[in-house]
């Protein structure tokens, strides 16, 4: 992508690793004022070293009201809600507290942060809200539904909020980014999280669990994109656009897969 001539103030959550970190780096390189945040204190120093430039790096635990309040003091043109966690396993037996926690992080806290940002954007005369959802927020994927449900909700929230902001007429745009699988380590943690509690007491047999483990490894090896460039470019495009689209998907073939599966009733 060419260098950007219009500098924006952009805050991204969950920038400590993976797609968030790569996006923050790309935005800094393009000349934007970047507030790169992470919920791990231990990641702040390394993230600051990695970004350099005009980046401001600090801890922002989105489930902490005091941390969320920090952004009210910032002049933000774009908020990228990237922070999130993953949980997998069968809905038939997963501890519901795990699911509640996941919704708290992936949906409720991001929405609370967004409400603060919208208040400041109204005063500034506009802005952009971006939600990082997932391809599994469009198609049900067995054993990933604890995570998938939060992303279904997030994608729906983005669409509804976009219409509400259009009605408000204050120049606030809303987009959702739906990544496919990228090789950042997140998917491995997500897919294996079920095996932390699926043991001899599971309703699934030991042989079924072993099959799940081998299938997970094989599937991820097949579907994961090795580079995050395609999804980072989508996030950067949405951040810089005067009128961003509702939905951005990468890799390109994931949009086709999602559309076909939805047509087939998946």
Residue, then its C-alpha position, 0 to 999 in steps of 0.5 A: x500500500x502507498x504511504x498515507x497523506x492524511x494522518x489519523x489518530x488511531x487506537x487499536x486494542x490487543x496490539x501485543x501480538x498477531x494481527x493487532x501487532x502487525x496492524x499497529x506497525x503498518x499504521x505507524x509506517x504509514x504515518x498515523x498517530x497510533x495508540x497501541x494497547x495491550x492488556x499484558x503489562x509485560x508486552x508494553x516494552x517490547x511493543x514499544x520497541x517494535x513500533x517506535x516512531x510516533x506510537x504511544x503504547x500503554x496497557x488497556x485491559x478492556x474489561x477494566x472500567x478504569x482502563x476503558x476510561x483512559x480513551x475519553x482523554x484521547x482525540x481518536x479518529x479511529x477505534x479498532x476493537x481487536x482485543x479478544x479471547x478464544x474458547x472452544x468445545x462442545x456447547x453441550x458440556x462447556x462450563x457456561x462461566x467460560x462462555x460468559x467470560x468470553x462474551x464479556x471480553x469479546x462483545x460487552x467490553x468492546x461495546x463499552x469501549x466503543x460507547x466512550x469513543x463515539x462520545x468523543x467522536x461526536x464532539x470531534x465531528x466524526x470518526x470510524x469504529x472498526x470491529x475485528x470479528x471472524x469468518x466463524x462469525x458468519x458460519x457455524x463451526x462445530x466445537x468452535x461455537x463458544x468463540x463463534x457465538x461472540x463473533x456472530x454477535x459482534x458482526x451483527x452489532x457492527x451492522x446494526x450500529x452502522x445503521x444507527x450512526x447513519x441515522x445519527x448523522x454525526x459522521x461516524x462510520x462503522x465497519x467489521x473485519x472478518x479474518x479467516x485463519x492466519x498463522x499467528x498462534x491464536x488458532x492453535x490456542x483457540x482450538x486446543x483450549x477445549x482439551x483443557x477440560x475435555x477429559x474422562x468426564x466428557x460426554x465424548x469418548x477418549x477416541x473421539x477426543x483424540x480424533x478431534x486433536x489430530x483433525x485440528x492439527x491437520x485442518x489448521x495446517x491446511x487452512x491457515x494463511x502464513x502471512x497477515x499482510x492481506x488482513x492487515x491491508x483490509x484493516x488499514x483500508x477501513x481505517x483510512x477510508x472516508x466512507x469505509x465499507x460495512x464488511x472486509x474479509x481476508x484472505x480473498x478466498x474466505x469470502x467465497x467460502x463463507x458465501x458458498x456455505x451460507x448459500x448451502x445452508x451451513 
